[in-house]
Amino acid sequence: MPKTTGGAAAARAGAAGKLATKPSQRALGKRAPGTRSPAAVSRRLRQIEDKRSVILAAALGLFSRFGLQGTSLDQVAARADVSKSNLLYYFANKEELYVSVLRDLLAIWLEPLRGFSAEQDPREAISDYIRRKLVISRDRPDASRLFCLEMIQGAPLLRDELGRELRTLVERKSEVIRAWVEAGKLAPTDPHHLIFALWAITQHYADFGVQVQAITGRTLDDPEFFEQTVDNVQRIVLGGIAPPP
């Protein structure tokens, strides 16, 4: 093997030294091509969630007016200002979109009920529940109407959800109401019927908003009428379940 000259060896040694001292991409905070920073991933996830929310809102507006059969994906896409192919990236078909809308509504409506606990004062807990449910009826009447429409049709696409999550939550909160009754904080009251009555009276102002306006000339969008409604519903309900003297 030929001997290496001193000049060539020195050149190679110098090159090796440069390679050894050259900072790596990781040391410089750089990432290999094709990878995303956590900030970029987070931004992308926000964009996906924002687009999904826009599609759900557009679908809710149409489903609450025309129902599942009377609404097309083309209509939803146009209202959401997205292409149909883009919509199908988020939801595989119309039925999946419809169920997603209903699940979101169910989560919103059940949230106030989740707060019930035996440690609370029942008058305060129920008063707060009535106000929060009337806020939802005021701000999202189309959501209430769509849910009502689904129930009238027999809940064909939501029956499993009702039999699992909804029933489980109602049973847990029924135990809380029974504890209030046993402690003498409420009059003897069947928890199921109390919850049904709260749902009916608060959602009436959304489901029958046209009727309410025809009779009173006002809606929950009127701040004074809203507060009157909250006050009267609270007094009617709490007066009926007040513990005996």
PELIN-V656832 format. One record per backbone hydrogen bond with DSSP energy under -0.5 kcal/mol. NH is the residue of the N-H (numbers start at 1). CO is the residue of the C=O. If there is no record, write none. Layout:
NH/CO
NH/CO
This chain:
9/5
10/6
11/7
12/8
13/9
14/10
15/11
16/12
17/13
18/14
19/15
20/16
21/17
22/18
28/24
29/26
30/25
35/32
41/37
42/38
43/39
44/40
45/41
46/42
47/43
48/44
49/45
50/46
51/47
52/48
53/49
54/50
55/51
56/52
57/53
58/54
59/55
60/56
61/57
62/58
63/59
64/60
65/62
66/62
67/63
70/66
71/68
76/72
77/73
78/74
79/75
80/76
81/77
81/78
82/77
87/83
88/84
89/85
89/86
90/86
90/87
91/87
97/93
98/94
99/95
100/96
101/97
102/98
103/99
104/100
105/101
106/102
107/103
108/104
109/105
110/106
111/107
112/108
114/110
115/111
115/112
116/113
120/117
122/120
125/121
126/122
127/123
128/124
129/125
130/126
131/127
132/128
133/129
134/130
135/131
136/132
137/133
138/134
139/135
140/136
143/140
144/140
145/141
146/142
147/143
148/144
149/145
150/146
151/147
152/148
153/149
154/151
155/150
158/155
159/155
162/158
163/159
164/160
164/161
165/161
166/161
167/162
168/164
169/165
170/166
171/167
172/168
173/169
174/170
175/171
176/172
177/173
178/174
179/175
180/176
181/177
182/178
183/179
184/181
185/180
186/180
187/241
191/189
194/190
195/191
196/192
197/193
198/194
199/195
200/196
201/197
202/198
203/199
204/200
205/202
206/203
207/203
208/204
209/206
212/208
213/209
214/210
215/211
216/212
217/213
222/219
223/221
226/222
227/223
228/224
229/225
230/226
231/227
232/228
233/229
234/230
235/231
236/232
237/233
238/234
239/235
240/236
241/237
242/238
